[in-house]
Amino acid sequence: MKALVITPKSDNEYKFLSNLLTKLGVGMSSLSKEELEDIGLAKMMHNIDKTKKASRSEIMKKLNS
């Protein structure tokens, strides 16, 4: 199953959409700004190129700088 993330422009639009979804019997959840950022970060991490590897020395050099 897929999900949609909809960001309303105002409180009135939020209320309208939540009432509409409730009347249609569609399940919904409200997310905080931080939770939306977490979803974006998770999406970026999922799409990252996992074929490249970094050596321990490269990692330690980055951590020390």
Chimera marker file (.cmm) of the C-alpha trace (Angstrom):
<marker_set name="trace">
<marker id="1" x="0.000" y="0.000" z="0.000" r="1" g="1" b="0" radius="0.5"/>
<marker id="2" x="1.167" y="3.522" z="-0.746" r="1" g="1" b="0" radius="0.5"/>
<marker id="3" x="0.665" y="6.654" z="1.328" r="1" g="1" b="0" radius="0.5"/>
<marker id="4" x="0.329" y="10.338" z="0.555" r="1" g="1" b="0" radius="0.5"/>
<marker id="5" x="1.860" y="13.240" z="2.428" r="1" g="1" b="0" radius="0.5"/>
<marker id="6" x="-0.187" y="16.400" z="2.020" r="1" g="1" b="0" radius="0.5"/>
<marker id="7" x="0.931" y="19.726" z="3.480" r="1" g="1" b="0" radius="0.5"/>
<marker id="8" x="-1.947" y="22.194" z="3.787" r="1" g="1" b="0" radius="0.5"/>
<marker id="9" x="-1.216" y="25.916" z="3.411" r="1" g="1" b="0" radius="0.5"/>
<marker id="10" x="-3.394" y="27.052" z="6.327" r="1" g="1" b="0" radius="0.5"/>
<marker id="11" x="-5.352" y="25.851" z="9.351" r="1" g="1" b="0" radius="0.5"/>
<marker id="12" x="-8.591" y="26.179" z="7.385" r="1" g="1" b="0" radius="0.5"/>
<marker id="13" x="-7.225" y="23.974" z="4.611" r="1" g="1" b="0" radius="0.5"/>
<marker id="14" x="-6.019" y="21.439" z="7.214" r="1" g="1" b="0" radius="0.5"/>
<marker id="15" x="-9.474" y="21.301" z="8.818" r="1" g="1" b="0" radius="0.5"/>
<marker id="16" x="-11.170" y="20.982" z="5.426" r="1" g="1" b="0" radius="0.5"/>
<marker id="17" x="-8.914" y="18.133" z="4.297" r="1" g="1" b="0" radius="0.5"/>
<marker id="18" x="-9.125" y="16.261" z="7.596" r="1" g="1" b="0" radius="0.5"/>
<marker id="19" x="-12.946" y="16.534" z="7.595" r="1" g="1" b="0" radius="0.5"/>
<marker id="20" x="-13.086" y="15.388" z="3.973" r="1" g="1" b="0" radius="0.5"/>
<marker id="21" x="-10.856" y="12.384" z="4.597" r="1" g="1" b="0" radius="0.5"/>
<marker id="22" x="-12.881" y="11.447" z="7.678" r="1" g="1" b="0" radius="0.5"/>
<marker id="23" x="-16.149" y="11.625" z="5.701" r="1" g="1" b="0" radius="0.5"/>
<marker id="24" x="-14.603" y="9.478" z="2.958" r="1" g="1" b="0" radius="0.5"/>
<marker id="25" x="-13.506" y="6.926" z="5.552" r="1" g="1" b="0" radius="0.5"/>
<marker id="26" x="-9.845" y="7.357" z="4.694" r="1" g="1" b="0" radius="0.5"/>
<marker id="27" x="-7.422" y="6.815" z="7.560" r="1" g="1" b="0" radius="0.5"/>
<marker id="28" x="-5.089" y="9.692" z="8.314" r="1" g="1" b="0" radius="0.5"/>
<marker id="29" x="-2.412" y="10.742" z="10.755" r="1" g="1" b="0" radius="0.5"/>
<marker id="30" x="-1.025" y="14.148" z="11.591" r="1" g="1" b="0" radius="0.5"/>
<marker id="31" x="2.743" y="14.525" z="11.550" r="1" g="1" b="0" radius="0.5"/>
<marker id="32" x="4.907" y="17.137" z="13.207" r="1" g="1" b="0" radius="0.5"/>
<marker id="33" x="7.477" y="19.120" z="11.256" r="1" g="1" b="0" radius="0.5"/>
<marker id="34" x="10.229" y="16.986" z="12.816" r="1" g="1" b="0" radius="0.5"/>
<marker id="35" x="8.502" y="13.777" z="11.743" r="1" g="1" b="0" radius="0.5"/>
<marker id="36" x="8.237" y="15.098" z="8.166" r="1" g="1" b="0" radius="0.5"/>
<marker id="37" x="11.970" y="15.892" z="8.229" r="1" g="1" b="0" radius="0.5"/>
<marker id="38" x="12.672" y="12.357" z="9.488" r="1" g="1" b="0" radius="0.5"/>
<marker id="39" x="10.694" y="10.919" z="6.572" r="1" g="1" b="0" radius="0.5"/>
<marker id="40" x="12.679" y="13.050" z="4.121" r="1" g="1" b="0" radius="0.5"/>
<marker id="41" x="15.973" y="11.949" z="5.668" r="1" g="1" b="0" radius="0.5"/>
<marker id="42" x="14.925" y="8.293" z="5.578" r="1" g="1" b="0" radius="0.5"/>
<marker id="43" x="13.954" y="8.661" z="1.905" r="1" g="1" b="0" radius="0.5"/>
<marker id="44" x="17.348" y="10.201" z="1.102" r="1" g="1" b="0" radius="0.5"/>
<marker id="45" x="19.158" y="7.424" z="2.978" r="1" g="1" b="0" radius="0.5"/>
<marker id="46" x="17.161" y="4.781" z="1.123" r="1" g="1" b="0" radius="0.5"/>
<marker id="47" x="18.131" y="6.244" z="-2.258" r="1" g="1" b="0" radius="0.5"/>
<marker id="48" x="21.842" y="6.723" z="-1.496" r="1" g="1" b="0" radius="0.5"/>
<marker id="49" x="24.502" y="4.895" z="-3.525" r="1" g="1" b="0" radius="0.5"/>
<marker id="50" x="25.549" y="1.973" z="-1.317" r="1" g="1" b="0" radius="0.5"/>
<marker id="51" x="28.183" y="0.614" z="-3.696" r="1" g="1" b="0" radius="0.5"/>
<marker id="52" x="30.935" y="3.041" z="-2.635" r="1" g="1" b="0" radius="0.5"/>
<marker id="53" x="32.945" y="2.151" z="0.443" r="1" g="1" b="0" radius="0.5"/>
<marker id="54" x="35.088" y="4.406" z="2.615" r="1" g="1" b="0" radius="0.5"/>
<marker id="55" x="38.230" y="3.224" z="4.352" r="1" g="1" b="0" radius="0.5"/>
<marker id="56" x="38.695" y="3.565" z="8.093" r="1" g="1" b="0" radius="0.5"/>
<marker id="57" x="41.412" y="6.179" z="7.567" r="1" g="1" b="0" radius="0.5"/>
<marker id="58" x="39.087" y="8.329" z="5.412" r="1" g="1" b="0" radius="0.5"/>
<marker id="59" x="36.384" y="8.160" z="8.067" r="1" g="1" b="0" radius="0.5"/>
<marker id="60" x="38.801" y="9.037" z="10.885" r="1" g="1" b="0" radius="0.5"/>
<marker id="61" x="40.192" y="11.940" z="8.856" r="1" g="1" b="0" radius="0.5"/>
<marker id="62" x="36.668" y="13.364" z="8.417" r="1" g="1" b="0" radius="0.5"/>
<marker id="63" x="35.845" y="12.894" z="12.098" r="1" g="1" b="0" radius="0.5"/>
<marker id="64" x="39.046" y="14.664" z="13.207" r="1" g="1" b="0" radius="0.5"/>
<marker id="65" x="38.532" y="17.708" z="10.961" r="1" g="1" b="0" radius="0.5"/>
<link id1="1" id2="2" r="1" g="1" b="0" radius="0.2"/>
<link id1="2" id2="3" r="1" g="1" b="0" radius="0.2"/>
<link id1="3" id2="4" r="1" g="1" b="0" radius="0.2"/>
<link id1="4" id2="5" r="1" g="1" b="0" radius="0.2"/>
<link id1="5" id2="6" r="1" g="1" b="0" radius="0.2"/>
<link id1="6" id2="7" r="1" g="1" b="0" radius="0.2"/>
<link id1="7" id2="8" r="1" g="1" b="0" radius="0.2"/>
<link id1="8" id2="9" r="1" g="1" b="0" radius="0.2"/>
<link id1="9" id2="10" r="1" g="1" b="0" radius="0.2"/>
<link id1="10" id2="11" r="1" g="1" b="0" radius="0.2"/>
<link id1="11" id2="12" r="1" g="1" b="0" radius="0.2"/>
<link id1="12" id2="13" r="1" g="1" b="0" radius="0.2"/>
<link id1="13" id2="14" r="1" g="1" b="0" radius="0.2"/>
<link id1="14" id2="15" r="1" g="1" b="0" radius="0.2"/>
<link id1="15" id2="16" r="1" g="1" b="0" radius="0.2"/>
<link id1="16" id2="17" r="1" g="1" b="0" radius="0.2"/>
<link id1="17" id2="18" r="1" g="1" b="0" radius="0.2"/>
<link id1="18" id2="19" r="1" g="1" b="0" radius="0.2"/>
<link id1="19" id2="20" r="1" g="1" b="0" radius="0.2"/>
<link id1="20" id2="21" r="1" g="1" b="0" radius="0.2"/>
<link id1="21" id2="22" r="1" g="1" b="0" radius="0.2"/>
<link id1="22" id2="23" r="1" g="1" b="0" radius="0.2"/>
<link id1="23" id2="24" r="1" g="1" b="0" radius="0.2"/>
<link id1="24" id2="25" r="1" g="1" b="0" radius="0.2"/>
<link id1="25" id2="26" r="1" g="1" b="0" radius="0.2"/>
<link id1="26" id2="27" r="1" g="1" b="0" radius="0.2"/>
<link id1="27" id2="28" r="1" g="1" b="0" radius="0.2"/>
<link id1="28" id2="29" r="1" g="1" b="0" radius="0.2"/>
<link id1="29" id2="30" r="1" g="1" b="0" radius="0.2"/>
<link id1="30" id2="31" r="1" g="1" b="0" radius="0.2"/>
<link id1="31" id2="32" r="1" g="1" b="0" radius="0.2"/>
<link id1="32" id2="33" r="1" g="1" b="0" radius="0.2"/>
<link id1="33" id2="34" r="1" g="1" b="0" radius="0.2"/>
<link id1="34" id2="35" r="1" g="1" b="0" radius="0.2"/>
<link id1="35" id2="36" r="1" g="1" b="0" radius="0.2"/>
<link id1="36" id2="37" r="1" g="1" b="0" radius="0.2"/>
<link id1="37" id2="38" r="1" g="1" b="0" radius="0.2"/>
<link id1="38" id2="39" r="1" g="1" b="0" radius="0.2"/>
<link id1="39" id2="40" r="1" g="1" b="0" radius="0.2"/>
<link id1="40" id2="41" r="1" g="1" b="0" radius="0.2"/>
<link id1="41" id2="42" r="1" g="1" b="0" radius="0.2"/>
<link id1="42" id2="43" r="1" g="1" b="0" radius="0.2"/>
<link id1="43" id2="44" r="1" g="1" b="0" radius="0.2"/>
<link id1="44" id2="45" r="1" g="1" b="0" radius="0.2"/>
<link id1="45" id2="46" r="1" g="1" b="0" radius="0.2"/>
<link id1="46" id2="47" r="1" g="1" b="0" radius="0.2"/>
<link id1="47" id2="48" r="1" g="1" b="0" radius="0.2"/>
<link id1="48" id2="49" r="1" g="1" b="0" radius="0.2"/>
<link id1="49" id2="50" r="1" g="1" b="0" radius="0.2"/>
<link id1="50" id2="51" r="1" g="1" b="0" radius="0.2"/>
<link id1="51" id2="52" r="1" g="1" b="0" radius="0.2"/>
<link id1="52" id2="53" r="1" g="1" b="0" radius="0.2"/>
<link id1="53" id2="54" r="1" g="1" b="0" radius="0.2"/>
<link id1="54" id2="55" r="1" g="1" b="0" radius="0.2"/>
<link id1="55" id2="56" r="1" g="1" b="0" radius="0.2"/>
<link id1="56" id2="57" r="1" g="1" b="0" radius="0.2"/>
<link id1="57" id2="58" r="1" g="1" b="0" radius="0.2"/>
<link id1="58" id2="59" r="1" g="1" b="0" radius="0.2"/>
<link id1="59" id2="60" r="1" g="1" b="0" radius="0.2"/>
<link id1="60" id2="61" r="1" g="1" b="0" radius="0.2"/>
<link id1="61" id2="62" r="1" g="1" b="0" radius="0.2"/>
<link id1="62" id2="63" r="1" g="1" b="0" radius="0.2"/>
<link id1="63" id2="64" r="1" g="1" b="0" radius="0.2"/>
<link id1="64" id2="65" r="1" g="1" b="0" radius="0.2"/>
</marker_set>
